[in-house]
Every structure is written in C-alpha cells, then in structure tokens.
Amino acid sequence: MKILLIDDDRIFHILINEVLKPAGHKVFLASGPHEGIDMFGKVNPDLVLLDVHMPEMNGCEVAPVLKAIAAEKDKFVPIIFFTSSSDDLELVNCLDSGGDDLISKPFNENILEVKLRVWQRNIEQINEKKMPPPPGLSSCSQSHLSPEELYDLRFFKDK
C-alpha cells in the first residue's frame, strides 16, 4: 500500500519507515502540512497518516483539503490521525474534519499494522464497488452531553 505520512517530527519519520517498509508498504514522508498537501496530489496514496499538532496548519485543517483532492479523483483515501492528545473534543474534531481513524502516540506497532490491514480491505471494497465511504461522526458529535446530563439520563446509576 502507498502510505503518505505527514508529520513534522523527523524521528517519527524514521520510526514509521522502520515499521512499515518491512511490511511491504511504500512510505512517502512529508515534513509539514504544505509539503504533505502537495505530495498528496503527486503521490496519489492509498492512505494518509497525519499528525494532529504541526506548525502552520494542524491536522484538522489539512484533512478536509486532502479529502477534497481525493474526491476530485473519485477516490476514497482514509486518513488516520496520530495524536498524543487525550482531549475527547479534540479527538472528535479530528474525525469530524475528515479523519477516519485515530492512533495514539506513542503507538503500538501491532495496532498500527492491524489497522492498516483493515483499512486496506475497506479501501478495496469502497473504491472497487464505488460504495460511499462510511459515515463520519458528524451527526453524533454535534451534541455533547455533560456528565450531569448523562447522570440525569441514568446512564451512571441503577434504577
């Protein structure tokens, strides 16, 4: 699979290369958002690994640009965000912006490899059958319940 990594951390580039190349993936490395957007159009990747926190533009700003370029080519290209954040709202925003999956930093190599296999199956089914991509979290994430509201709904206490 052709994978584009957009991340401003050079050490992370080396680490991802060490993990993905032996598994047979062709990895393209972009050191920032603008280079990544430019490279996306030229490389035509099957999947994008995208860092959330970068200078100039964050991953949530880059994702919709990449999705628009892919849509022009009538191709579904999943975006997996890499993030060290545990802020639920930020994670929801990543997925709402066009992300399809999340992986925490530091990452587990086995989880990354299995997610790539799963996404490869999904990509083939969606692009070969011209199925619409799976729906995002947009409709769900527009309303957030506070812990008090959840308590009032009796999710956290027995009846």
C-alpha positions as a Markdown table, in Angstrom:
| # | Residue | x | y | z |
|---|---|---|---|---|
| 1 | Met | 0.0 | 0.0 | 0.0 |
| 2 | Lys | 1.2 | 3.5 | -0.7 |
| 3 | Ile | 1.2 | 5.5 | 2.5 |
| 4 | Leu | 1.8 | 9.2 | 3.0 |
| 5 | Leu | 3.0 | 10.3 | 6.4 |
| 6 | Ile | 2.5 | 14.0 | 7.2 |
| 7 | Asp | 4.4 | 14.8 | 10.4 |
| 8 | Asp | 6.9 | 17.5 | 11.4 |
| 9 | Asp | 8.9 | 15.1 | 13.6 |
| 10 | Arg | 11.9 | 13.6 | 11.7 |
| 11 | Ile | 12.4 | 10.9 | 14.3 |
| 12 | Phe | 8.8 | 9.8 | 13.8 |
| 13 | His | 9.5 | 9.6 | 10.1 |
| 14 | Ile | 12.4 | 7.1 | 10.8 |
| 15 | Leu | 10.3 | 5.1 | 13.2 |
| 16 | Ile | 7.3 | 4.8 | 10.8 |
| 17 | Asn | 9.7 | 3.8 | 7.9 |
| 18 | Glu | 11.3 | 1.1 | 10.1 |
| 19 | Val | 7.8 | -0.3 | 10.9 |
| 20 | Leu | 6.1 | -0.1 | 7.5 |
| 21 | Lys | 8.7 | -0.7 | 4.9 |
| 22 | Pro | 9.4 | -4.3 | 6.1 |
| 23 | Ala | 5.7 | -5.0 | 5.9 |
| 24 | Gly | 5.8 | -4.2 | 2.2 |
| 25 | His | 4.4 | -0.6 | 2.3 |
| 26 | Lys | 5.8 | 2.2 | 0.2 |
| 27 | Val | 6.1 | 5.2 | 2.5 |
| 28 | Phe | 6.2 | 8.8 | 1.4 |
| 29 | Leu | 7.3 | 11.3 | 4.0 |
| 30 | Ala | 6.2 | 14.9 | 4.2 |
| 31 | Ser | 7.7 | 17.1 | 6.9 |
| 32 | Gly | 4.8 | 19.5 | 7.2 |
| 33 | Pro | 1.3 | 20.3 | 6.1 |
| 34 | His | 2.0 | 22.2 | 2.9 |
| 35 | Glu | 4.5 | 19.7 | 1.7 |
| 36 | Gly | 2.0 | 16.9 | 2.6 |
| 37 | Ile | -0.8 | 18.5 | 0.6 |
| 38 | Asp | 1.5 | 19.0 | -2.4 |
| 39 | Met | 2.8 | 15.4 | -2.1 |
| 40 | Phe | -0.7 | 14.0 | -1.8 |
| 41 | Gly | -1.6 | 15.2 | -5.3 |
| 42 | Lys | 1.6 | 13.9 | -6.8 |
| 43 | Val | 1.9 | 10.5 | -5.0 |
| 44 | Asn | -1.8 | 9.5 | -5.1 |
| 45 | Pro | -1.5 | 7.5 | -1.8 |
| 46 | Asp | -3.9 | 4.8 | -0.7 |
| 47 | Leu | -3.8 | 6.0 | 2.9 |
| 48 | Val | -2.6 | 9.0 | 4.9 |
| 49 | Leu | -1.1 | 9.0 | 8.4 |
| 50 | Leu | -1.5 | 12.6 | 9.7 |
| 51 | Asp | -0.1 | 14.2 | 12.8 |
| 52 | Val | -2.6 | 16.4 | 14.6 |
| 53 | His | -0.2 | 19.0 | 16.0 |
| 54 | Met | 2.0 | 20.7 | 13.4 |
| 55 | Pro | 3.1 | 24.3 | 12.9 |
| 56 | Glu | 1.4 | 26.4 | 10.2 |
| 57 | Met | -1.7 | 24.2 | 10.0 |
| 58 | Asn | -2.9 | 21.4 | 12.3 |
| 59 | Gly | -4.0 | 18.1 | 11.0 |
| 60 | Cys | -7.7 | 19.0 | 11.4 |
| 61 | Glu | -7.1 | 21.8 | 8.8 |
| 62 | Val | -5.2 | 19.5 | 6.5 |
| 63 | Ala | -7.7 | 16.6 | 6.4 |
| 64 | Pro | -10.5 | 18.4 | 4.5 |
| 65 | Val | -8.1 | 19.6 | 1.9 |
| 66 | Leu | -6.9 | 16.1 | 1.3 |
| 67 | Lys | -10.4 | 14.7 | 1.2 |
| 68 | Ala | -11.4 | 17.3 | -1.4 |
| 69 | Ile | -8.4 | 16.4 | -3.6 |
| 70 | Ala | -9.3 | 12.7 | -3.3 |
| 71 | Ala | -13.0 | 13.5 | -4.1 |
| 72 | Glu | -11.9 | 15.2 | -7.3 |
| 73 | Lys | -10.2 | 12.0 | -8.3 |
| 74 | Asp | -13.3 | 10.0 | -7.3 |
| 75 | Lys | -11.2 | 8.0 | -4.8 |
| 76 | Phe | -11.6 | 7.3 | -1.1 |
| 77 | Val | -8.4 | 7.8 | 0.8 |
| 78 | Pro | -8.6 | 7.2 | 4.5 |
| 79 | Ile | -6.8 | 9.5 | 7.0 |
| 80 | Ile | -5.5 | 8.0 | 10.2 |
| 81 | Phe | -4.6 | 10.7 | 12.8 |
| 82 | Phe | -1.7 | 10.2 | 15.1 |
| 83 | Thr | -2.1 | 12.1 | 18.3 |
| 84 | Ser | -0.8 | 12.3 | 21.8 |
| 85 | Ser | -3.9 | 14.1 | 22.9 |
| 86 | Ser | -6.4 | 12.6 | 25.3 |
| 87 | Asp | -8.9 | 15.5 | 24.9 |
| 88 | Asp | -12.1 | 14.0 | 23.7 |
| 89 | Leu | -13.3 | 17.1 | 22.0 |
| 90 | Glu | -10.0 | 17.3 | 20.0 |
| 91 | Leu | -10.3 | 13.7 | 19.0 |
| 92 | Val | -13.9 | 14.2 | 17.9 |
| 93 | Asn | -12.8 | 17.3 | 15.9 |
| 94 | Cys | -10.1 | 15.2 | 14.2 |
| 95 | Leu | -12.7 | 12.7 | 13.0 |
| 96 | Asp | -15.2 | 15.4 | 12.1 |
| 97 | Ser | -12.6 | 17.2 | 10.0 |
| 98 | Gly | -12.2 | 14.2 | 7.6 |
| 99 | Gly | -10.3 | 11.7 | 9.7 |
| 100 | Asp | -11.3 | 8.1 | 9.5 |
| 101 | Asp | -9.4 | 6.7 | 12.5 |
| 102 | Leu | -7.1 | 7.6 | 15.4 |
| 103 | Ile | -3.9 | 6.1 | 16.8 |
| 104 | Ser | -2.3 | 7.3 | 20.0 |
| 105 | Lys | 1.3 | 8.4 | 20.3 |
| 106 | Pro | 3.3 | 6.6 | 21.4 |
| 107 | Phe | 1.8 | 3.9 | 19.2 |
| 108 | Asn | 1.7 | 0.1 | 19.4 |
| 109 | Glu | 3.2 | -1.4 | 16.3 |
| 110 | Asn | 0.8 | -4.3 | 16.3 |
| 111 | Ile | -2.2 | -2.0 | 16.4 |
| 112 | Leu | -0.9 | 0.1 | 13.6 |
| 113 | Glu | -0.2 | -3.0 | 11.4 |
| 114 | Val | -3.7 | -4.5 | 12.0 |
| 115 | Lys | -5.4 | -1.1 | 11.4 |
| 116 | Leu | -3.6 | -0.8 | 8.1 |
| 117 | Arg | -4.7 | -4.3 | 7.1 |
| 118 | Val | -8.3 | -3.4 | 8.0 |
| 119 | Trp | -8.2 | -0.2 | 6.1 |
| 120 | Gln | -6.7 | -1.9 | 3.1 |
| 121 | Arg | -9.7 | -4.2 | 3.0 |
| 122 | Asn | -12.1 | -1.2 | 3.3 |
| 123 | Ile | -10.3 | 0.8 | 0.6 |
| 124 | Glu | -10.6 | -2.1 | -1.8 |
| 125 | Gln | -14.3 | -2.6 | -1.1 |
| 126 | Ile | -15.1 | 1.1 | -1.3 |
| 127 | Asn | -13.1 | 2.0 | -4.3 |
| 128 | Glu | -13.8 | -1.1 | -6.4 |
| 129 | Lys | -17.5 | -1.2 | -5.7 |
| 130 | Lys | -17.8 | 2.6 | -5.7 |
| 131 | Met | -19.6 | 2.4 | -2.4 |
| 132 | Pro | -19.9 | 5.6 | -0.4 |
| 133 | Pro | -17.4 | 5.9 | 2.4 |
| 134 | Pro | -18.7 | 5.0 | 5.8 |
| 135 | Pro | -20.5 | 7.9 | 7.6 |
| 136 | Gly | -18.4 | 10.0 | 9.9 |
| 137 | Leu | -19.2 | 11.2 | 13.4 |
| 138 | Ser | -20.7 | 14.5 | 12.2 |
| 139 | Ser | -24.3 | 14.0 | 13.3 |
| 140 | Cys | -23.3 | 12.3 | 16.6 |
| 141 | Ser | -20.7 | 14.8 | 17.6 |
| 142 | Gln | -22.8 | 17.9 | 17.2 |
| 143 | Ser | -24.4 | 17.4 | 20.5 |
| 144 | His | -22.4 | 16.8 | 23.6 |
| 145 | Leu | -23.9 | 15.8 | 26.9 |
| 146 | Ser | -22.3 | 16.9 | 30.1 |
| 147 | Pro | -21.6 | 14.4 | 32.9 |
| 148 | Glu | -24.6 | 15.9 | 34.8 |
| 149 | Glu | -26.9 | 15.3 | 31.8 |
| 150 | Leu | -25.7 | 11.8 | 31.4 |
| 151 | Tyr | -26.3 | 11.3 | 35.1 |
| 152 | Asp | -29.8 | 12.7 | 34.7 |
| 153 | Leu | -30.4 | 10.2 | 31.9 |
| 154 | Arg | -29.5 | 7.5 | 34.5 |
| 155 | Phe | -26.6 | 6.1 | 32.5 |
| 156 | Phe | -24.5 | 6.0 | 35.6 |
| 157 | Lys | -26.9 | 4.9 | 38.3 |
| 158 | Asp | -29.2 | 1.9 | 38.7 |
| 159 | Lys | -32.9 | 2.5 | 38.5 |
